[in-house]
């Protein structure tokens, strides 16, 4: 008799796999219902995983492609403090120039992608006319001052491609070429298209200017650019940005008699994240009483907040999906176990172990879940990419609109210079350009994402089975049969 019981028990144990497939096949209605429930749970989990992965990849893209710069200039605040005014005298503010040799040492850091030396002076047009379009006449009358339409800004740079206004898309070359480092000792220049249009200038034309020393200098146009703010949007008393001419830094320094010096040096960084660390490192090589380093990672910061919001939302969606999925599946498992009392009682009477029965229920759910995961992946990938793009674009657009509006208000209130207007315009264009790039972001699921989906799905099923079968499996076999 004992031998027969052993054979009977062994038969039950060996038929576990067969019972799993048989139960799924026979109970088609229940299997379809579980398939739909598991498909929805896995779909929401996959959407959350895709959102998280998309936000992570978007942050990495912004870190590497957003233009983060650090500008080295004279410490104006300290210079104002150092001014002493004895009675009956008037002392002029003197700002220390930046030594280019020191800037080159700082630029040797691995975090620096490129650097640009800037030196600016004011000149007068001789063989041509400056753009004389002014802001609102009534505003000029209120301000009590009139713009000097004879002056032009001659801005000496190492290369125009390293300027924020150009690298961020605020300004662009429309004819000819940009200024290169090799143009430093030449008389090559690039001019704004409005200035070129008014004077019928083109690439190859030569113009004459008069420096502060009243010396006429001939310059050659090698490029024409489009950019800057129109006169109608300029702050009061501000020079029209169309009157900004870019030249080699050595050319400007010769006119100012400041060879080897610069007004400012801008370092373009490879990664926006290291901006603060770079400032701290570079400050050790400078006299803080004379010079100051200012980091500009506004494009990165403007987009980082909304992307982090999307990432936080994704984590919240994952937590809710796993929690609700576990609760819903637990209730379903408990209901199924109540309907399978007779089957469970017979299995227990034949000597089947309780955990084996729980394993059977779990195996049935895992089998259905495996099929449901195929459905979730096929629909979740498209849905996840669509939702993630919409969330990123909406949050980024709101952040960039707020940032651009704030920058424009500050520009008008602070009476920004020509160079600052170009930089602000470049920053605004940089934010818009990054938004356009994020629109093309498409996430391709990695094996890591698939692995997370399988692990979370399996975890939900295991928890649901353990909790949902507890109230049944601890009953004695006779109670199953009696009820």
Secondary structure as a PSIPRED ss2 file (coil, helix, strand):
# PSIPRED VFORMAT (PSIPRED V4.0)

   1 X C   1.000  0.000  0.000
   2 X H   0.000  1.000  0.000
   3 X H   0.000  1.000  0.000
   4 X H   0.000  1.000  0.000
   5 X H   0.000  1.000  0.000
   6 X H   0.000  1.000  0.000
   7 X H   0.000  1.000  0.000
   8 X H   0.000  1.000  0.000
   9 X H   0.000  1.000  0.000
  10 X H   0.000  1.000  0.000
  11 X H   0.000  1.000  0.000
  12 X H   0.000  1.000  0.000
  13 X H   0.000  1.000  0.000
  14 X H   0.000  1.000  0.000
  15 X C   1.000  0.000  0.000
  16 X H   0.000  1.000  0.000
  17 X H   0.000  1.000  0.000
  18 X H   0.000  1.000  0.000
  19 X H   0.000  1.000  0.000
  20 X H   0.000  1.000  0.000
  21 X H   0.000  1.000  0.000
  22 X H   0.000  1.000  0.000
  23 X H   0.000  1.000  0.000
  24 X H   0.000  1.000  0.000
  25 X H   0.000  1.000  0.000
  26 X H   0.000  1.000  0.000
  27 X C   1.000  0.000  0.000
  28 X H   0.000  1.000  0.000
  29 X H   0.000  1.000  0.000
  30 X H   0.000  1.000  0.000
  31 X H   0.000  1.000  0.000
  32 X H   0.000  1.000  0.000
  33 X H   0.000  1.000  0.000
  34 X H   0.000  1.000  0.000
  35 X H   0.000  1.000  0.000
  36 X H   0.000  1.000  0.000
  37 X H   0.000  1.000  0.000
  38 X H   0.000  1.000  0.000
  39 X H   0.000  1.000  0.000
  40 X H   0.000  1.000  0.000
  41 X H   0.000  1.000  0.000
  42 X H   0.000  1.000  0.000
  43 X H   0.000  1.000  0.000
  44 X H   0.000  1.000  0.000
  45 X H   0.000  1.000  0.000
  46 X H   0.000  1.000  0.000
  47 X H   0.000  1.000  0.000
  48 X H   0.000  1.000  0.000
  49 X H   0.000  1.000  0.000
  50 X H   0.000  1.000  0.000
  51 X H   0.000  1.000  0.000
  52 X H   0.000  1.000  0.000
  53 X H   0.000  1.000  0.000
  54 X H   0.000  1.000  0.000
  55 X H   0.000  1.000  0.000
  56 X H   0.000  1.000  0.000
  57 X H   0.000  1.000  0.000
  58 X H   0.000  1.000  0.000
  59 X H   0.000  1.000  0.000
  60 X H   0.000  1.000  0.000
  61 X H   0.000  1.000  0.000
  62 X H   0.000  1.000  0.000
  63 X H   0.000  1.000  0.000
  64 X H   0.000  1.000  0.000
  65 X H   0.000  1.000  0.000
  66 X C   1.000  0.000  0.000
  67 X C   1.000  0.000  0.000
  68 X C   1.000  0.000  0.000
  69 X E   0.000  0.000  1.000
  70 X E   0.000  0.000  1.000
  71 X E   0.000  0.000  1.000
  72 X E   0.000  0.000  1.000
  73 X E   0.000  0.000  1.000
  74 X E   0.000  0.000  1.000
  75 X C   1.000  0.000  0.000
  76 X H   0.000  1.000  0.000
  77 X H   0.000  1.000  0.000
  78 X H   0.000  1.000  0.000
  79 X H   0.000  1.000  0.000
  80 X H   0.000  1.000  0.000
  81 X H   0.000  1.000  0.000
  82 X C   1.000  0.000  0.000
  83 X C   1.000  0.000  0.000
  84 X C   1.000  0.000  0.000
  85 X C   1.000  0.000  0.000
  86 X C   1.000  0.000  0.000
  87 X C   1.000  0.000  0.000
  88 X C   1.000  0.000  0.000
  89 X C   1.000  0.000  0.000
  90 X C   1.000  0.000  0.000
  91 X C   1.000  0.000  0.000
  92 X C   1.000  0.000  0.000
  93 X C   1.000  0.000  0.000
  94 X C   1.000  0.000  0.000
  95 X C   1.000  0.000  0.000
  96 X C   1.000  0.000  0.000
  97 X C   1.000  0.000  0.000
  98 X E   0.000  0.000  1.000
  99 X E   0.000  0.000  1.000
 100 X H   0.000  1.000  0.000
 101 X H   0.000  1.000  0.000
 102 X H   0.000  1.000  0.000
 103 X H   0.000  1.000  0.000
 104 X H   0.000  1.000  0.000
 105 X H   0.000  1.000  0.000
 106 X H   0.000  1.000  0.000
 107 X H   0.000  1.000  0.000
 108 X C   1.000  0.000  0.000
 109 X C   1.000  0.000  0.000
 110 X C   1.000  0.000  0.000
 111 X C   1.000  0.000  0.000
 112 X E   0.000  0.000  1.000
 113 X E   0.000  0.000  1.000
 114 X E   0.000  0.000  1.000
 115 X E   0.000  0.000  1.000
 116 X E   0.000  0.000  1.000
 117 X E   0.000  0.000  1.000
 118 X E   0.000  0.000  1.000
 119 X E   0.000  0.000  1.000
 120 X E   0.000  0.000  1.000
 121 X E   0.000  0.000  1.000
 122 X E   0.000  0.000  1.000
 123 X E   0.000  0.000  1.000
 124 X E   0.000  0.000  1.000
 125 X E   0.000  0.000  1.000
 126 X C   1.000  0.000  0.000
 127 X C   1.000  0.000  0.000
 128 X C   1.000  0.000  0.000
 129 X C   1.000  0.000  0.000
 130 X C   1.000  0.000  0.000
 131 X C   1.000  0.000  0.000
 132 X C   1.000  0.000  0.000
 133 X C   1.000  0.000  0.000
 134 X C   1.000  0.000  0.000
 135 X C   1.000  0.000  0.000
 136 X C   1.000  0.000  0.000
 137 X H   0.000  1.000  0.000
 138 X H   0.000  1.000  0.000
 139 X H   0.000  1.000  0.000
 140 X H   0.000  1.000  0.000
 141 X H   0.000  1.000  0.000
 142 X H   0.000  1.000  0.000
 143 X H   0.000  1.000  0.000
 144 X C   1.000  0.000  0.000
 145 X C   1.000  0.000  0.000
 146 X C   1.000  0.000  0.000
 147 X C   1.000  0.000  0.000
 148 X C   1.000  0.000  0.000
 149 X C   1.000  0.000  0.000
 150 X C   1.000  0.000  0.000
 151 X E   0.000  0.000  1.000
 152 X E   0.000  0.000  1.000
 153 X E   0.000  0.000  1.000
 154 X E   0.000  0.000  1.000
 155 X E   0.000  0.000  1.000
 156 X E   0.000  0.000  1.000
 157 X E   0.000  0.000  1.000
 158 X C   1.000  0.000  0.000
 159 X C   1.000  0.000  0.000
 160 X H   0.000  1.000  0.000
 161 X H   0.000  1.000  0.000
 162 X H   0.000  1.000  0.000
 163 X C   1.000  0.000  0.000
 164 X H   0.000  1.000  0.000
 165 X H   0.000  1.000  0.000
 166 X H   0.000  1.000  0.000
 167 X H   0.000  1.000  0.000
 168 X C   1.000  0.000  0.000
 169 X C   1.000  0.000  0.000
 170 X C   1.000  0.000  0.000
 171 X C   1.000  0.000  0.000
 172 X E   0.000  0.000  1.000
 173 X E   0.000  0.000  1.000
 174 X E   0.000  0.000  1.000
 175 X E   0.000  0.000  1.000
 176 X E   0.000  0.000  1.000
 177 X C   1.000  0.000  0.000
 178 X C   1.000  0.000  0.000
 179 X C   1.000  0.000  0.000
 180 X C   1.000  0.000  0.000
 181 X H   0.000  1.000  0.000
 182 X H   0.000  1.000  0.000
 183 X H   0.000  1.000  0.000
 184 X C   1.000  0.000  0.000
 185 X C   1.000  0.000  0.000
 186 X C   1.000  0.000  0.000
 187 X C   1.000  0.000  0.000
 188 X E   0.000  0.000  1.000
 189 X E   0.000  0.000  1.000
 190 X E   0.000  0.000  1.000
 191 X E   0.000  0.000  1.000
 192 X E   0.000  0.000  1.000
 193 X H   0.000  1.000  0.000
 194 X H   0.000  1.000  0.000
 195 X H   0.000  1.000  0.000
 196 X H   0.000  1.000  0.000
 197 X H   0.000  1.000  0.000
 198 X H   0.000  1.000  0.000
 199 X H   0.000  1.000  0.000
 200 X C   1.000  0.000  0.000
 201 X C   1.000  0.000  0.000
 202 X C   1.000  0.000  0.000
 203 X C   1.000  0.000  0.000
 204 X C   1.000  0.000  0.000
 205 X C   1.000  0.000  0.000
 206 X E   0.000  0.000  1.000
 207 X E   0.000  0.000  1.000
 208 X E   0.000  0.000  1.000
 209 X E   0.000  0.000  1.000
 210 X E   0.000  0.000  1.000
 211 X C   1.000  0.000  0.000
 212 X C   1.000  0.000  0.000
 213 X C   1.000  0.000  0.000
 214 X C   1.000  0.000  0.000
 215 X C   1.000  0.000  0.000
 216 X E   0.000  0.000  1.000
 217 X E   0.000  0.000  1.000
 218 X E   0.000  0.000  1.000
 219 X E   0.000  0.000  1.000
 220 X E   0.000  0.000  1.000
 221 X E   0.000  0.000  1.000
 222 X E   0.000  0.000  1.000
 223 X E   0.000  0.000  1.000
 224 X E   0.000  0.000  1.000
 225 X E   0.000  0.000  1.000
 226 X E   0.000  0.000  1.000
 227 X C   1.000  0.000  0.000
 228 X C   1.000  0.000  0.000
 229 X C   1.000  0.000  0.000
 230 X C   1.000  0.000  0.000
 231 X H   0.000  1.000  0.000
 232 X H   0.000  1.000  0.000
 233 X H   0.000  1.000  0.000
 234 X C   1.000  0.000  0.000
 235 X C   1.000  0.000  0.000
 236 X C   1.000  0.000  0.000
 237 X C   1.000  0.000  0.000
 238 X C   1.000  0.000  0.000
 239 X C   1.000  0.000  0.000
 240 X C   1.000  0.000  0.000
 241 X H   0.000  1.000  0.000
 242 X H   0.000  1.000  0.000
 243 X H   0.000  1.000  0.000
 244 X E   0.000  0.000  1.000
 245 X E   0.000  0.000  1.000
 246 X E   0.000  0.000  1.000
 247 X E   0.000  0.000  1.000
 248 X E   0.000  0.000  1.000
 249 X H   0.000  1.000  0.000
 250 X H   0.000  1.000  0.000
 251 X H   0.000  1.000  0.000
 252 X H   0.000  1.000  0.000
 253 X H   0.000  1.000  0.000
 254 X H   0.000  1.000  0.000
 255 X H   0.000  1.000  0.000
 256 X H   0.000  1.000  0.000
 257 X C   1.000  0.000  0.000
 258 X C   1.000  0.000  0.000
 259 X C   1.000  0.000  0.000
 260 X C   1.000  0.000  0.000
 261 X E   0.000  0.000  1.000
 262 X E   0.000  0.000  1.000
 263 X C   1.000  0.000  0.000
 264 X E   0.000  0.000  1.000
 265 X E   0.000  0.000  1.000
 266 X E   0.000  0.000  1.000
 267 X E   0.000  0.000  1.000
 268 X E   0.000  0.000  1.000
 269 X E   0.000  0.000  1.000
 270 X C   1.000  0.000  0.000
 271 X C   1.000  0.000  0.000
 272 X H   0.000  1.000  0.000
 273 X H   0.000  1.000  0.000
 274 X H   0.000  1.000  0.000
 275 X H   0.000  1.000  0.000
 276 X H   0.000  1.000  0.000
 277 X H   0.000  1.000  0.000
 278 X H   0.000  1.000  0.000
 279 X H   0.000  1.000  0.000
 280 X H   0.000  1.000  0.000
 281 X H   0.000  1.000  0.000
 282 X H   0.000  1.000  0.000
 283 X H   0.000  1.000  0.000
 284 X C   1.000  0.000  0.000
 285 X C   1.000  0.000  0.000
 286 X C   1.000  0.000  0.000
 287 X C   1.000  0.000  0.000
 288 X C   1.000  0.000  0.000
 289 X C   1.000  0.000  0.000
 290 X C   1.000  0.000  0.000
 291 X E   0.000  0.000  1.000
 292 X E   0.000  0.000  1.000
 293 X E   0.000  0.000  1.000
 294 X E   0.000  0.000  1.000
 295 X E   0.000  0.000  1.000
 296 X E   0.000  0.000  1.000
 297 X C   1.000  0.000  0.000
 298 X H   0.000  1.000  0.000
 299 X H   0.000  1.000  0.000
 300 X H   0.000  1.000  0.000
 301 X H   0.000  1.000  0.000
 302 X H   0.000  1.000  0.000
 303 X H   0.000  1.000  0.000
 304 X H   0.000  1.000  0.000
 305 X H   0.000  1.000  0.000
 306 X H   0.000  1.000  0.000
 307 X H   0.000  1.000  0.000
 308 X H   0.000  1.000  0.000
 309 X H   0.000  1.000  0.000
 310 X H   0.000  1.000  0.000
 311 X H   0.000  1.000  0.000
 312 X H   0.000  1.000  0.000
 313 X H   0.000  1.000  0.000
 314 X H   0.000  1.000  0.000
 315 X H   0.000  1.000  0.000
 316 X H   0.000  1.000  0.000
 317 X H   0.000  1.000  0.000
 318 X H   0.000  1.000  0.000
 319 X H   0.000  1.000  0.000
 320 X H   0.000  1.000  0.000
 321 X H   0.000  1.000  0.000
 322 X H   0.000  1.000  0.000
 323 X H   0.000  1.000  0.000
 324 X H   0.000  1.000  0.000
 325 X H   0.000  1.000  0.000
 326 X H   0.000  1.000  0.000
 327 X H   0.000  1.000  0.000
 328 X H   0.000  1.000  0.000
 329 X H   0.000  1.000  0.000
 330 X H   0.000  1.000  0.000
 331 X H   0.000  1.000  0.000
 332 X H   0.000  1.000  0.000
 333 X H   0.000  1.000  0.000
 334 X H   0.000  1.000  0.000
 335 X H   0.000  1.000  0.000
 336 X H   0.000  1.000  0.000
 337 X H   0.000  1.000  0.000
 338 X H   0.000  1.000  0.000
 339 X H   0.000  1.000  0.000
 340 X C   1.000  0.000  0.000
 341 X H   0.000  1.000  0.000
 342 X H   0.000  1.000  0.000
 343 X H   0.000  1.000  0.000
 344 X H   0.000  1.000  0.000
 345 X H   0.000  1.000  0.000
 346 X H   0.000  1.000  0.000
 347 X H   0.000  1.000  0.000
 348 X H   0.000  1.000  0.000
 349 X H   0.000  1.000  0.000
 350 X C   1.000  0.000  0.000
 351 X C   1.000  0.000  0.000
 352 X C   1.000  0.000  0.000
 353 X C   1.000  0.000  0.000
 354 X H   0.000  1.000  0.000
 355 X H   0.000  1.000  0.000
 356 X H   0.000  1.000  0.000
 357 X H   0.000  1.000  0.000
 358 X H   0.000  1.000  0.000
 359 X H   0.000  1.000  0.000
 360 X H   0.000  1.000  0.000
 361 X H   0.000  1.000  0.000
 362 X H   0.000  1.000  0.000
 363 X H   0.000  1.000  0.000
 364 X H   0.000  1.000  0.000
 365 X H   0.000  1.000  0.000
 366 X H   0.000  1.000  0.000
 367 X H   0.000  1.000  0.000
 368 X H   0.000  1.000  0.000
 369 X H   0.000  1.000  0.000
 370 X H   0.000  1.000  0.000
 371 X H   0.000  1.000  0.000
 372 X H   0.000  1.000  0.000
 373 X H   0.000  1.000  0.000
 374 X H   0.000  1.000  0.000
 375 X H   0.000  1.000  0.000
 376 X H   0.000  1.000  0.000
 377 X H   0.000  1.000  0.000
 378 X H   0.000  1.000  0.000
 379 X H   0.000  1.000  0.000
 380 X H   0.000  1.000  0.000
 381 X H   0.000  1.000  0.000
 382 X H   0.000  1.000  0.000
 383 X H   0.000  1.000  0.000
 384 X H   0.000  1.000  0.000
 385 X H   0.000  1.000  0.000
 386 X H   0.000  1.000  0.000
 387 X H   0.000  1.000  0.000
 388 X H   0.000  1.000  0.000
 389 X H   0.000  1.000  0.000
 390 X H   0.000  1.000  0.000
 391 X H   0.000  1.000  0.000
 392 X H   0.000  1.000  0.000
 393 X H   0.000  1.000  0.000
 394 X H   0.000  1.000  0.000
 395 X H   0.000  1.000  0.000
 396 X H   0.000  1.000  0.000
 397 X H   0.000  1.000  0.000
 398 X H   0.000  1.000  0.000
 399 X H   0.000  1.000  0.000
 400 X H   0.000  1.000  0.000
 401 X H   0.000  1.000  0.000
 402 X H   0.000  1.000  0.000
 403 X H   0.000  1.000  0.000
 404 X H   0.000  1.000  0.000
 405 X H   0.000  1.000  0.000
 406 X H   0.000  1.000  0.000
 407 X H   0.000  1.000  0.000
 408 X H   0.000  1.000  0.000
 409 X H   0.000  1.000  0.000
 410 X H   0.000  1.000  0.000
 411 X H   0.000  1.000  0.000
 412 X H   0.000  1.000  0.000
 413 X H   0.000  1.000  0.000
 414 X C   1.000  0.000  0.000
 415 X C   1.000  0.000  0.000
 416 X C   1.000  0.000  0.000
 417 X C   1.000  0.000  0.000
 418 X H   0.000  1.000  0.000
 419 X H   0.000  1.000  0.000
 420 X H   0.000  1.000  0.000
 421 X H   0.000  1.000  0.000
 422 X H   0.000  1.000  0.000
 423 X H   0.000  1.000  0.000
 424 X H   0.000  1.000  0.000
 425 X H   0.000  1.000  0.000
 426 X H   0.000  1.000  0.000
 427 X H   0.000  1.000  0.000
 428 X H   0.000  1.000  0.000
 429 X H   0.000  1.000  0.000
 430 X H   0.000  1.000  0.000
 431 X H   0.000  1.000  0.000
 432 X H   0.000  1.000  0.000
 433 X H   0.000  1.000  0.000
 434 X H   0.000  1.000  0.000
 435 X H   0.000  1.000  0.000
 436 X H   0.000  1.000  0.000
 437 X H   0.000  1.000  0.000
 438 X H   0.000  1.000  0.000
 439 X H   0.000  1.000  0.000
 440 X C   1.000  0.000  0.000
 441 X C   1.000  0.000  0.000
 442 X C   1.000  0.000  0.000
 443 X C   1.000  0.000  0.000
 444 X C   1.000  0.000  0.000
 445 X C   1.000  0.000  0.000
 446 X C   1.000  0.000  0.000
 447 X H   0.000  1.000  0.000
 448 X H   0.000  1.000  0.000
 449 X H   0.000  1.000  0.000
 450 X H   0.000  1.000  0.000
 451 X H   0.000  1.000  0.000
 452 X H   0.000  1.000  0.000
 453 X H   0.000  1.000  0.000
 454 X H   0.000  1.000  0.000
 455 X H   0.000  1.000  0.000
 456 X H   0.000  1.000  0.000
 457 X H   0.000  1.000  0.000
 458 X H   0.000  1.000  0.000
 459 X H   0.000  1.000  0.000
 460 X H   0.000  1.000  0.000
 461 X H   0.000  1.000  0.000
 462 X H   0.000  1.000  0.000
 463 X H   0.000  1.000  0.000
 464 X H   0.000  1.000  0.000
 465 X H   0.000  1.000  0.000
 466 X H   0.000  1.000  0.000
 467 X H   0.000  1.000  0.000
 468 X H   0.000  1.000  0.000
 469 X C   1.000  0.000  0.000
 470 X H   0.000  1.000  0.000
 471 X H   0.000  1.000  0.000
 472 X H   0.000  1.000  0.000
 473 X H   0.000  1.000  0.000
 474 X C   1.000  0.000  0.000
 475 X C   1.000  0.000  0.000
 476 X C   1.000  0.000  0.000
 477 X H   0.000  1.000  0.000
 478 X H   0.000  1.000  0.000
 479 X H   0.000  1.000  0.000
 480 X H   0.000  1.000  0.000
 481 X H   0.000  1.000  0.000
 482 X H   0.000  1.000  0.000
 483 X C   1.000  0.000  0.000
